[in-house]
Amino acid sequence: MKNLVNYAIAYAQKGLSVLPMLDKKPLITFADKPPLKPDEVRQLWKQFPYAQIAVRTIDIFVVDIDTKEAHGNDGFVSLDKFNQEHPGLIIPTLEQETSSGGRQLIYFKRPDMDMTQHIQWLPGVDVKAHVNNYFMIAPSERKGKEYKWLNHNPIVTPKPELIEMINKKTVSKSNYNPGKYEFSEEKTATSELFESIVNGLGETGGRNNALASFVGGLLFRNVDVKATYKLAKTANNNTPKSLPPNEFERTFESMVKKEIRRRGGTK
């Protein structure tokens, strides 16, 4: 396995928030912390010389297209259909191939529009954009296969219409009469909190961040700590690969302490 320190430093110098990784797990705590400086990156790679590289989605986001083999839904087919229905919204930008044969399109976030992650924005297509989310970046490798750049395009800022499309989801389901309810609505932060209880915390790489966001969102809305704990437990239990108890407890306690600080030290 290669030492990727020079790549990691170069990414940090370009303003990307670099993380050292083992498989798809960060080797440091990073949530809500400032990006690592190049000297800090250099020191971390002395400690973890064979770490792989991920970057956080602070000022950038990624459209993550999975293969049918990796996900069960063919994200390439979904995106082709989206392009046919909305020509010109997916504009050329920096792209990489993932270790599993998927593709990731990297964009700058728009300073005039809010956005966060949307797992399953399209079948087989995720949008990773939470400030504490991250994605692996070339030339990292996983299970012996490398992430590879597909072009040398600059990272670009997408059209506002694309962000509007990402921030909307179509609901088309009913227990008794499929297709009876068909409507599109813009998701609010509150509606996503409710849906997390039923749908869980998402994929393995972002569960801690999703839990932190879920707990923080409830506490910010003045939900009782005990009720928040029970709701978070339910969301975690509904996650296909739920967080281990020690990770759950550590993340929950961290968010409670953060909320106490936000309130000036009062419970």
N, C-alpha and C positions, 0 to 999 in steps of 0.2 A: 504493500500500500504506500502511496506517495505522501511526502510531506507537502502540504498545500499552503504553507505559511505565506509564501510570496503572493499567491492569489488572494488570500484572505486580507493581507495588508493592502493590496491594490484596490480591492473592493471597498475597504474602509476609507482609503484616500479619496475614492470617488463619491463618498458620502453615504454609502450603504451601511446599514447596521448589521454587522457580522456576528454570527454565533458559531462556536465550535461544537461539532456534533459527533455523537456515537450512534451509528445507524440513523434513526430519525429522532433521537433524543438529545436535547441540549445538555452540554456538560457544565453549564453554569446557570444560575438563576438570573433572569433578565427582565421579568415583567415590570413595566413602568419605569425602567431605568434608562438613562441616556445611552446612545450608541457607543460602542467601544471605540477608543481612539487607536490609531495605528500602533503606537507603542504598547498599548494594552493587549492588542491582538498578538503582537510579537511575543509578549511574555506568556500569554495563554498557550500559544503553540509550543513553547518550550516545555510547558507542563503536559500538554497533550499533543505530542508531535505528529500523530497520525489521525488527528481529528479531521472530519469532513466539514464542509462549510454550508451554513444556511444564512439567509438574510431575512430580517424582520420586515413586515409590511407596514412601515411607518408612513413614509412618503410615497410608497409605491404599492401596487396591488398586482395580483396575478390571476389570470384566467387559466384554470388548471383543467386540461382536457384528458380524460382517462380513456384507455382502451376498453373494449368489451371484456377482454380476458381479465383485466385487472379490477374492473368495477362491476361488470354485469350489464351496464349500459354503455353503448358506444358513443362517447362524447364527440368524436369526429363527425358522426352522422348528425348528431344534435346541432353542432355548430354550423355544419353545412346548411342545414335547414334554416337556422337562424339567419345566416348570411343571405339566403335566397329571399327570405321574408323581409329582411331589413338590410338591403344592400348599402354598403358604404359605412356601416356603423363600426365594424371591426377593422380598424385601420392598421397598416403594417407597423410593427414595433419589434423590439428585441424578443427573440424566441429561443427556447431551449427544448431539447428532447429529454424526457425523464428516464431514469434507469429502467422503468417498466415499459417504455415505448410510448408513453403519453407525450403531450406537448404542453408547454406553458408560455403564455403571452404576458409580458411584463409591461405595465403601464405606470406612469405617474398618476397619483391621485389629483383630482381637480381641487384647487384651493377654495373654490366657490360652492362645492357640493360635498355633503357628508356621505359616507358609505361605510359599511362594515362587511364581514364575511357572509356569504350566502352559499351554504352547502347545498348541492343539487339545484343550482340556479337553472340549469338545463339538465336533462338526464345525462349523467356521466360528465357533467361540467360543473366544477366548483369555482367560486370566486373567493379568494383569500385576501382579506383587506383589514382585518382587525389589527390595531397597533401592536398587540402582543402576539400576533400570529407570525409565521415564518414559513419559508420553503427552501428546500435544498437547491444548491446552485452549482453549475459546472465549474471545474471538472470533478466535483465530488463523485463518489461511487457508492453503490449499495448492492450488496449481494453479488459483488464482482462485476457489476455493470455501471457504466459511467453516465452522468448527465453530460449532454453535449450541446454546444451552441449550434443553432441552425442557421443563424445569419449574424451579421455585424451591424444591424440597424441600431440607431440610437433609441433609447427609451422615449416614448412620446406620451403626450397627454391626450386622452380620448375625448371624443365629442360628448357634450352634456347629455345628448339623447341616449348614449350607451349607458351612462350612469343611471339615468331615469329607468331604463329597461332592467338593469340589474337590481334596482331597488324595488322592483315590482315582481310579484309572483302570481301565477294563475291558480286559483282553487277550482277544481272540477271533480268533486267527489261527494257521495252521499252513501250512507250505510244501506239505504233501502232502494234508492233509485239513482244509479250512477248517471251523471250528466244532468241531473235535475237542477243542480246549482252550478252555474258557470259564471264566474265574475273575476275581474282583476282588481286588485287593490294594492296600494302602497303599504308595505309593512311598516309598522311603528316599532320602536324599541320595546314597548309594552307587549304588543302582540307576539313578538319573537320570544319574550320571556315565557309567556303562556305556552307557546308551542314547544319550547325546550323541555318543559315538564313531561310532555308526551313523547316527543321525538328523541330525547336524549341530548348528549353533549357533542355529537358528531364523531369525526374520525379520530383515530388514535393520536395523530400528531398534534391535535389542537384541543384535547379534552381539558387539560389544566386551565388553559386560557379561557375556554368556553365556560368552565365552572366558575372561574374568577369573575368573568363578565356577568354571569347569571346571578351569583351571590351579590356582587356589587350593585347590580341593577335593582334587586329586591330591597336591599338595605337602603339604597338611595331613595327609594319610594316609601320608606318608613315601614316596611314589613317587619314584624317582630322577629327577633333573632331566632327564637325557637321554631317559629313557623318557617322562616327562611331555611333553616337546617333541614327540616322535614321535606320541604319542596326540593331542595338541592339533592337530598338522598333519593327522592323519587326520580329526578332527572338522571342521576347517575345510574340508578338501577335500570332505567329504560335505555341506557346506552349499550349497544351491542358488546363492546369491550369496555366495561366500566372501569373507572379508576380504582386502584387498590385502596383499601381503607386508610392506610397511613398517608397516601397522597391526598385523598379526599379531605381528611382532617386537617392536614397541613395547609392546604389551599384555603379551606373554609376559615380557619383561624386567622390566616394572614389577611383575608378580606375584612373580617370583623375588626381586627386591629386597625386596618386602614380607614374603615368607616368611623371608628372612634376618634382617630386623629382628625379626620375631616370635620367632625362635629366639635372639635376643640377639647377633646379628652373626656367628653361626657358620654354615657351609654344611652 
